[in-house]
Amino acid sequence: MWSGKWMENSNYIPKCLISAEGLMSGGIWVYNRKKGGMDMMDAKEKNWLFSIFPNEGFVDLGLYQYGWEQCEPLHSYGPHARNHYLFHYVISGTGRLQSTDSKGVTTEYQIRSGQGFLIYPKQVNTYFADRDHPWEYVWLEFDGLRAKEALELAGLTMDQPIYRSGARDLSADLMNEMLYIARHSDQSPLHLIGHLYLFMDYLTRSSASRRMMQSGKIRDFYIREAISFVEQNFQNNITVEDIAGFCNLNRSYFGKIFRDAMGKSPQEFLISYRMTKAAELLKLTDLTIGDISNAVGYPSQLHFSRAFKNVYQVSPRQWRTEHKLSK
């Protein structure tokens, strides 16, 4: 937990939570604005933190796992591929990242404190702590409809995976949001998602390589229109042709720009959105499976159950048994 002293006193602004020494000795350094110096706060006495986020069906931006670690010399991870986006911020020390780009070419990067690195879904990576100055980092695994757009706005792609800040104060804010999430696993999902949004805000604002071409803005307009159409009509028997028609775009062209922006086809997005809404209804209501099937645009309960199982690996009935909120 964060010290109650920091939580109650606005003089304490988490501008510089630094080094393994503070965490390893049972404390965290925070900047005291009134004093103009650093104060030590209480912390857990271990060299790593790890938490798994509960699956709450957040669509725009969701959290999966998160943690902090002071690595041992030459500690390595990989080669491995993730199912979601994974971002590390290096608090202290150095290390190396071996990253495979969009063309399958592997490049090695030297990364130091104050920098970070992003791993894309399905991208194979290996990373190593330095022998003499092993890194300490905090990390978040996340995904969602807005994730790819925000990361590209920050200049982070499979071909450019290294984060370098153009604003030191915003970079410190980014680090502190990540550490806050890592150390507050007992908070509610909505509370942590709020801090995930703050992290993304600091990431895009602090990046030294932010850019968005005019053509990208036009593309994003169509994507927002398409998502809005799905949000308002998912319960109806809509098709990809309907979505493309609403945007006044050729289906083939619409499918291409949608996949480029969202990382999935319009059909995959529509199914994913419907299944997320179905999971919410299963968890929060007593509606029958048939009623929920109709409510998310599936007149056939059989087709709905098959689609749901493809996404969640269990039947709607079994998922409800495992996740239903008790009254």
C-alpha positions as CSV (number, residue, x, y, z in Angstrom):
1,M,0.0,0.0,0.0
2,W,1.0,3.6,-0.4
3,S,1.7,5.3,2.9
4,G,-1.4,7.1,4.4
5,K,0.9,10.1,4.8
6,W,1.1,10.5,1.1
7,M,-2.6,9.9,0.5
8,E,-3.6,12.5,3.1
9,N,-1.1,15.2,2.4
10,S,-1.2,17.0,-0.9
11,N,2.4,18.1,-0.5
12,Y,3.5,14.6,-1.5
13,I,3.4,14.3,-5.2
14,P,4.6,11.0,-6.7
15,K,7.1,12.6,-9.1
16,C,10.1,10.3,-8.6
17,L,9.6,6.8,-7.3
18,I,13.1,5.6,-7.8
19,S,15.5,2.7,-7.6
20,A,15.4,-0.8,-6.2
21,E,17.1,0.4,-3.0
22,G,13.9,2.1,-1.8
23,L,11.7,-0.9,-2.6
24,M,14.1,-3.5,-1.3
25,S,14.7,-1.7,2.0
26,G,11.0,-1.5,2.6
27,G,10.3,2.0,1.2
28,I,9.6,4.1,-1.8
29,W,10.9,7.5,-2.6
30,V,8.4,10.2,-3.4
31,Y,8.8,13.9,-4.1
32,N,7.7,16.3,-1.3
33,R,6.7,19.5,-3.1
34,K,6.6,21.6,0.1
35,K,10.1,20.4,1.3
36,G,11.6,20.3,-2.1
37,G,13.2,17.0,-1.5
38,M,12.6,13.2,-1.4
39,D,10.8,11.3,1.4
40,M,10.8,7.5,2.0
41,M,7.4,5.8,2.2
42,D,6.6,2.3,3.4
43,A,6.6,-0.6,0.9
44,K,6.6,-4.4,0.9
45,E,10.0,-6.1,1.4
46,K,10.4,-8.2,-1.7
47,N,11.9,-7.7,-5.1
48,W,8.8,-8.3,-7.2
49,L,5.1,-7.8,-7.4
50,F,2.7,-9.6,-9.7
51,S,-1.1,-9.5,-10.1
52,I,-3.7,-10.8,-12.5
53,F,-6.6,-8.4,-13.3
54,P,-10.1,-9.9,-13.1
55,N,-11.9,-10.3,-16.4
56,E,-14.5,-7.5,-16.2
57,G,-15.1,-7.2,-20.0
58,F,-13.8,-3.7,-20.4
59,V,-14.0,-3.0,-24.2
60,D,-12.1,0.3,-24.9
61,L,-9.1,-0.4,-22.6
62,G,-8.7,-3.5,-20.4
63,L,-6.0,-4.6,-18.0
64,Y,-4.8,-8.2,-17.9
65,Q,-1.6,-8.5,-15.7
66,Y,0.7,-6.1,-14.1
67,G,3.7,-6.1,-11.8
68,W,7.1,-4.7,-10.7
69,E,10.5,-6.4,-10.4
70,Q,14.1,-5.8,-9.5
71,C,15.8,-8.3,-11.7
72,E,18.8,-10.4,-10.9
73,P,21.9,-10.0,-13.0
74,L,21.4,-11.6,-16.5
75,H,17.8,-12.5,-15.7
76,S,16.0,-13.1,-19.0
77,Y,12.6,-13.8,-20.3
78,G,11.7,-15.4,-23.6
79,P,11.7,-16.0,-26.5
80,H,8.0,-15.6,-25.9
81,A,4.9,-14.1,-27.5
82,R,2.0,-12.5,-25.6
83,N,-1.7,-12.4,-26.4
84,H,-1.9,-8.7,-25.5
85,Y,0.2,-5.5,-25.4
86,L,2.9,-5.5,-22.8
87,F,4.7,-2.3,-21.8
88,H,7.8,-2.1,-19.5
89,Y,9.1,1.1,-18.0
90,V,12.7,0.9,-16.7
91,I,13.1,2.6,-13.3
92,S,16.8,1.9,-12.8
93,G,19.6,-0.1,-14.4
94,T,19.9,-1.3,-17.9
95,G,19.1,-4.3,-20.1
96,R,18.7,-5.5,-23.7
97,L,15.6,-6.3,-25.8
98,Q,15.6,-8.6,-28.8
99,S,12.5,-7.7,-30.8
100,T,11.1,-9.2,-34.0
101,D,9.6,-6.5,-36.3
102,S,6.7,-6.7,-38.7
103,K,9.0,-8.2,-41.4
104,G,10.3,-10.9,-39.1
105,V,13.7,-9.3,-38.6
106,T,15.1,-9.4,-35.1
107,T,16.8,-6.3,-33.8
108,E,18.6,-5.8,-30.4
109,Y,18.1,-2.7,-28.4
110,Q,20.0,-1.4,-25.3
111,I,17.6,0.1,-22.9
112,R,18.4,2.2,-19.8
113,S,16.5,3.8,-16.9
114,G,13.9,6.4,-18.0
115,Q,13.1,4.4,-21.2
116,G,10.6,1.7,-21.9
117,F,9.7,-0.9,-24.4
118,L,6.5,-2.3,-25.9
119,I,5.7,-5.8,-27.0
120,Y,2.9,-6.3,-29.5
121,P,0.4,-9.3,-29.4
122,K,1.9,-12.3,-31.1
123,Q,5.3,-10.6,-31.4
124,V,8.3,-12.8,-30.3
125,N,10.7,-11.1,-27.9
126,T,13.5,-11.8,-25.5
127,Y,14.8,-9.4,-22.9
128,F,17.8,-9.6,-20.5
129,A,18.9,-7.7,-17.4
130,D,22.5,-6.3,-17.5
131,R,25.2,-8.3,-15.7
132,D,26.5,-5.3,-13.7
133,H,23.5,-3.0,-13.5
134,P,20.4,-5.2,-13.8
135,W,17.3,-3.3,-14.5
136,E,14.3,-2.6,-12.2
137,Y,11.1,-2.2,-14.1
138,V,7.3,-2.0,-13.8
139,W,5.0,-3.5,-16.4
140,L,1.4,-3.6,-17.6
141,E,-0.3,-6.1,-19.9
142,F,-3.3,-4.5,-21.5
143,D,-5.5,-4.4,-24.6
144,G,-8.7,-2.9,-26.0
145,L,-10.3,-1.1,-28.9
146,R,-8.4,2.1,-28.2
147,A,-5.1,0.5,-27.3
148,K,-3.5,0.3,-30.8
149,E,-4.6,3.9,-31.7
150,A,-3.1,5.3,-28.5
151,L,0.1,3.4,-28.9
152,E,0.6,4.6,-32.5
153,L,-0.1,8.1,-31.3
154,A,2.8,7.6,-28.9
155,G,5.0,6.4,-31.8
156,L,5.2,2.8,-30.6
157,T,4.9,0.1,-33.2
158,M,6.3,-3.4,-33.9
159,D,9.1,-1.6,-35.9
160,Q,9.7,1.1,-33.3
161,P,9.2,-0.5,-29.8
162,I,11.3,1.8,-27.7
163,Y,9.7,4.5,-25.5
164,R,11.8,7.7,-25.1
165,S,10.2,10.6,-23.2
166,G,10.2,14.1,-24.5
167,A,9.0,15.5,-21.2
168,R,10.7,14.3,-17.9
169,D,7.8,15.3,-15.6
170,L,5.2,13.5,-17.7
171,S,7.5,10.4,-17.9
172,A,7.7,10.5,-14.1
173,D,3.9,10.7,-13.9
174,L,3.7,7.7,-16.3
175,M,6.0,5.6,-14.1
176,N,4.0,6.6,-11.0
177,E,0.7,5.5,-12.5
178,M,2.2,2.1,-13.4
179,L,3.6,1.7,-9.9
180,Y,0.3,2.7,-8.4
181,I,-1.4,0.0,-10.3
182,A,1.2,-2.6,-9.4
183,R,0.9,-1.8,-5.7
184,H,-2.9,-1.5,-5.5
185,S,-4.2,-4.8,-6.6
186,D,-6.8,-4.7,-3.8
187,Q,-8.6,-1.7,-5.4
188,S,-11.7,-2.1,-7.5
189,P,-11.4,-2.9,-11.3
190,L,-12.9,0.5,-12.2
191,H,-10.4,2.3,-9.9
192,L,-7.5,0.5,-11.6
193,I,-8.9,1.0,-15.1
194,G,-9.0,4.8,-14.3
195,H,-5.3,4.7,-13.6
196,L,-4.7,2.7,-16.7
197,Y,-6.3,5.6,-18.7
198,L,-4.0,8.1,-16.9
199,F,-1.0,5.9,-17.9
200,M,-2.1,6.0,-21.5
201,D,-2.5,9.7,-21.4
202,Y,1.0,10.3,-20.0
203,L,2.4,7.8,-22.5
204,T,1.0,9.7,-25.5
205,R,1.8,13.1,-24.1
206,S,5.3,12.3,-23.0
207,S,6.5,10.5,-26.1
208,A,9.2,12.2,-28.1
209,S,7.9,10.8,-31.4
210,R,4.2,11.6,-31.4
211,R,2.7,12.1,-34.9
212,M,-0.5,11.6,-36.7
213,M,-0.8,12.3,-40.5
214,Q,-4.0,13.8,-41.9
215,S,-4.9,10.6,-43.6
216,G,-4.7,8.8,-40.3
217,K,-7.2,11.3,-38.8
218,I,-9.6,10.6,-41.7
219,R,-9.2,6.9,-41.1
220,D,-9.8,7.3,-37.4
221,F,-13.0,9.2,-38.2
222,Y,-14.4,6.3,-40.1
223,I,-13.3,3.9,-37.3
224,R,-15.1,5.9,-34.7
225,E,-18.2,6.0,-36.9
226,A,-18.1,2.3,-37.3
227,I,-17.7,1.6,-33.6
228,S,-20.5,4.0,-32.8
229,F,-22.8,2.1,-35.2
230,V,-21.9,-1.2,-33.7
231,E,-22.5,0.1,-30.1
232,Q,-26.0,1.4,-31.1
233,N,-27.0,-1.6,-33.3
234,F,-25.3,-4.7,-32.0
235,Q,-28.6,-6.1,-30.8
236,N,-30.0,-6.0,-34.4
237,N,-29.2,-8.4,-37.2
238,I,-26.4,-6.2,-38.7
239,T,-23.6,-7.3,-41.0
240,V,-20.2,-6.0,-42.0
241,E,-21.9,-4.7,-45.2
242,D,-24.3,-2.6,-43.0
243,I,-21.4,-1.1,-41.1
244,A,-19.4,-0.3,-44.2
245,G,-22.6,1.2,-45.8
246,F,-23.2,3.4,-42.8
247,C,-19.7,4.8,-43.3
248,N,-20.3,5.1,-47.1
249,L,-17.3,3.0,-47.8
250,N,-16.6,0.0,-50.0
251,R,-16.6,-3.2,-47.9
252,S,-13.1,-4.3,-49.0
253,Y,-11.6,-0.9,-48.3
254,F,-13.5,-0.5,-45.0
255,G,-12.3,-4.0,-43.9
256,K,-8.6,-3.0,-44.7
257,I,-8.6,0.3,-42.8
258,F,-10.5,-1.3,-39.9
259,R,-8.1,-4.1,-39.5
260,D,-5.1,-1.7,-39.8
261,A,-6.5,0.4,-37.0
262,M,-8.0,-2.2,-34.7
263,G,-5.9,-5.3,-35.3
264,K,-8.9,-7.4,-36.1
265,S,-11.5,-7.6,-38.9
266,P,-14.9,-5.9,-38.6
267,Q,-16.6,-9.3,-38.2
268,E,-14.2,-10.3,-35.4
269,F,-14.9,-6.9,-33.7
270,L,-18.7,-7.3,-34.0
271,I,-18.6,-10.8,-32.5
272,S,-16.2,-9.7,-29.7
273,Y,-18.4,-6.8,-28.8
274,R,-21.6,-8.9,-28.8
275,M,-20.0,-11.5,-26.6
276,T,-18.7,-8.9,-24.1
277,K,-22.3,-7.6,-23.8
278,A,-23.6,-11.1,-23.4
279,A,-21.1,-11.8,-20.6
280,E,-22.3,-8.6,-18.8
281,L,-25.9,-9.8,-19.1
282,L,-25.1,-13.3,-17.9
283,K,-23.2,-11.8,-14.9
284,L,-25.6,-9.1,-13.9
285,T,-29.1,-10.3,-14.8
286,D,-31.4,-13.3,-14.5
287,L,-32.4,-13.3,-18.2
288,T,-32.5,-16.7,-19.9
289,I,-29.9,-17.7,-22.3
290,G,-32.4,-17.4,-25.1
291,D,-33.3,-13.8,-24.1
292,I,-29.6,-12.9,-23.9
293,S,-29.0,-14.4,-27.3
294,N,-31.7,-12.2,-28.8
295,A,-30.5,-9.2,-26.9
296,V,-27.1,-9.3,-28.5
297,G,-28.3,-10.0,-32.1
298,Y,-28.5,-13.8,-32.3
299,P,-32.0,-15.1,-33.1
300,S,-30.6,-18.6,-32.9
301,Q,-29.6,-19.6,-29.4
302,L,-27.5,-22.5,-30.8
303,H,-25.4,-20.1,-33.0
304,F,-25.1,-17.7,-30.0
305,S,-23.8,-20.5,-27.7
306,R,-21.2,-21.6,-30.3
307,A,-20.0,-18.1,-30.8
308,F,-19.8,-17.5,-27.0
309,K,-17.8,-20.7,-26.5
310,N,-15.4,-19.8,-29.2
311,V,-14.6,-16.6,-27.3
312,Y,-14.7,-17.7,-23.7
313,Q,-14.0,-21.5,-24.1
314,V,-17.0,-22.4,-22.0
315,S,-20.8,-22.4,-22.6
316,P,-22.9,-19.4,-21.6
317,R,-24.5,-21.4,-18.8
318,Q,-21.1,-22.5,-17.4
319,W,-19.7,-19.0,-17.6
320,R,-22.7,-17.7,-15.7
321,T,-22.3,-20.3,-13.0
322,E,-18.6,-19.2,-12.6
323,H,-19.2,-15.5,-12.7
324,K,-22.7,-14.7,-11.5
325,L,-22.8,-11.9,-8.9
326,S,-24.5,-13.0,-5.7
327,K,-27.3,-10.8,-4.5
